[in-house]
Amino acid sequence: MADLFEQITDDYMPMLLNWSYKKTGERERAEDLTQEVLLQILSAIRKSPVEIQDVEHFVWKIAHYTWCNELRSKMRGKCCISMENLQLEDGRDFAAEYAEQEYRQELTARMRERVSRLSYLQREIMISFYLEGKSVREIAQKHQMTESAVKWHLFQTRKKLKKEIGIMENKDFVYRPHKLHMGISGQAASMAAADITMIDNSLTKQNICIACYRQSKTAQELAEQLGIPMAYIESDLEWLVEREFVEKEASAYSASFLIEGLADTQAKYAVYLKHREALSDVILEGLTKAEEAVRAIGFHGSDGAYDRLLWMLIYQFAIRLRIPYPDFERPARMDGGKYLPLGFDSFDDGTVPKVLDTGGWAYNGSMQNDNFTWFGMYNFGHSEIEDMMDACDPQMQKLHGMLCEILHSDYDISGYDEQKRFTLAQLAQKGFVRVEGKRAIPNFCVFTEEQYARLQEEVFDPIAAKLETVTRLLVADLEECCRGRLPGQLKYLYKASVALALGDIGYLTTFFAFQEGKLYRPADTHDGEFLTLVYVRR
């Protein structure tokens, strides 16, 4: 009996408080009503001669009975006014309704302010429990913690929020803002990197773009949806329109670049899974069987463990795979570049079915510069390889230049002075090379042009010949998928969306191979960074 009452208290207390507040409209009365309901439940449990089977029905039946009993007790001794001759077109109490609305707005503002003070974990647990209706067990499993720890966090949250928790609404953008990861496809101008960084560093700009992607919205609608004062929204909207990330028509705003959400990604993955056997499995089988031919080419790194080489080979095959599909014209932008901004919204509220769960895999995409190519995958996140290849700041320019010098001198460093040796030490510390006597040996694959041509002709081309039929089917299915998922203002970019989706062949083939245990598993982030880095000496 005591166990059942304790279970009901743990499971139903927050819901009963919420229900009581909606009935009474006051915190103190809600707490009193909740206590009375619990007392009635305890009394009923003690008096029940049989085991209670449907606990939920039992709890809400007693709650309803308790509320009705309270209403009857308040009516005793009060005068009743006859309404027989009083004609009213609308019996609502408008003053009370207005006061209730004002009160709820005040509580909502207070809720948003207090939620912002919660830790990330407390905020996530609170949203999962109160808004998404997840059980304590489900939350514990998601965050890899004990059920007792989840209950403790819920208790602490209730202490901090108290009465405001009763008026919580499911406003993801307010309590749990999305995070937009930005990228670029095409030839970017120098200003583009700064603009992308501005969006990457501003949650407000990111969530404005996401909120008006599927449907155009006014500034007022965006302010209400995001829970941000109009002054901030207007300032960011002005910047986004000026930099061509958002377009304005009349008083409505809509995002003007491609944003891929979780549902879009899973729809694309479903297409790839449909063709996996005839596409990715054939690629992996062909590359695995080509081990002898690969090693015979003799490029730097060809004698390494083959499960490490497969990371590089899958990616290099994918970027050299010629799929007959018309290239799309990148638009000329106001900063002088010709490129498409790309956004990736990885927000997951648990409602999108996952046909393929790639959690834990970062996808930085491919980079090419000065005969280097690299593919950011697995758990890389940000890598210093990106900085070296971009060579934007003076220090990275120096490292980039020295690395190219080493690669073209057969790794000879015998004539290096003190300053060069200092730069070399930094290259070694970051993992680009290892120093062995008078040589700096690269920790990645290096080809001559002739060796790379042999890789293409002797290894890649025979595999590609087997994929002609499946790639045509893949293109047709991706066209249908991408056309159907793009918002109205961006339908004209469907070819760009398909071309970008075709770039996932290397990523997903690598993922499938990794899941099957056919690829080397890096010990940590740094251990995996150089698996896909390649340089071709010309």
Summary of the structure (lengths in Angstrom):
residues: 538
radius of gyration: 30.8
end to end distance: 81.2
largest distance: 109.3
contacts: 1521
relative contact order: 0.09
helix: 59%
strand: 11%
